[in-house]
Amino acid sequence: MSVQREKIVLIVSGTYGRELVPCLHDLTQLNCIYVYCADNAHNEEWSKNYTN
């Protein structure tokens, strides 16, 4: 099985999302990232730089 043919869905907390998204957003296997947090305004600020 080839990892290149698989699609990845990543679910992270807001704290980890802020650190991981910049490192992972260009991976072709990454289909989407869900960031769960209580502070939407804080995470909307940094996440608006990423389209997926």
Stockholm file with secondary structure:
# STOCKHOLM 1.0

chainA/1-52         MSVQREKIVLIVSGTYGRELVPCLHDLTQLNCIYVYCADNAHNEEWSKNYTN
#=GR chainA/1-52 SS CCGGGCCEEEEEEHHHHHHHHHHHTTCTTEEEEEEECSCHHHHHHHHTTCCC
#=GC SS_cons        CCGGGCCEEEEEEHHHHHHHHHHHTTCTTEEEEEEECSCHHHHHHHHTTCCC
//
